[in-house]
Amino acid sequence: MQVIGSGFGRTGTLSLKSALETLGFGRCYHMMEVIRRPGHVKVWVAAANGQPVNWQQLFTGFEAAVDYPSSIYYREMMQAFPHAKVLHSVRDPQRWYDSTLATIYRVDKLSAWAIRWLPFIGPMFRMTNNVIWDGLFQGRFEDREFAVKFFDEYTAEVKRVVPADRLLVFDVKQGWEPLCDFLDVPIPDTPFPHRNDRASMQRILAALRALPWLVPAGILALLVWLIAA
């Protein structure tokens, strides 16, 4: 593990995953990797319950990690991977809140019934609620003032915890230059990736609301997480 992402989901994390892989950092862990590895769900639930995690084993084959749920455990990962750098993705807090509320948070709420019916999707949604919405955000994400303040406080905490020479606070709008300088790699001759815009997420959410009789909500929710950032 060479790069530990500490930023929240909906701060361009899928774009960062693509960028880091383009820069040669192997496979980058992301929520979509949890979907591909059902066995990891119970590991993240254990972490949320304060149980020890074998981080080296969990991240076998990965050189970087961004997005929920790994970003919540950046401090533990820093201890497990003492030579890794920390990449904290940010964006305007108000825009981040609007985006999160309208996309990944709503997916969990619209698809809550899947917990009762689908053998994999159910544990997946229980995990995201336990680790993220009820864990990280203390069940208060719908309180806009609380969530936006928490976003800012979390960034301030990351700056306090991570040594300055090991940290980059990064907005994907900044593009390749600060990221490549931080990681000491050459700037690639390709545009910085831009993945998972809000409009595409909302089209899937519309399908989730409008077509429950044709496509199981859990499958649509899975598609949303596959492109979630």
SULUR-V205580 format. One record per helix or strand of 3 or more residues. SS is the DSSP state (helix for helix, strand for strand). FROM is the first residue (numbers start at 1). LEN is the number of residues. If there is no record, write none. Layout:
[[SS/FROM/LEN] [SS/FROM/LEN]]
//
This chain:
[[strand/3/3] [helix/13/10] [strand/26/4] [helix/31/6] [helix/39/10] [helix/55/4] [strand/62/4] [helix/70/11] [strand/85/5] [helix/93/10] [helix/104/7] [helix/114/4] [helix/119/18] [helix/144/18] [helix/164/3] [strand/167/4] [helix/172/3] [helix/176/8] [helix/198/13] [helix/217/10]]
//
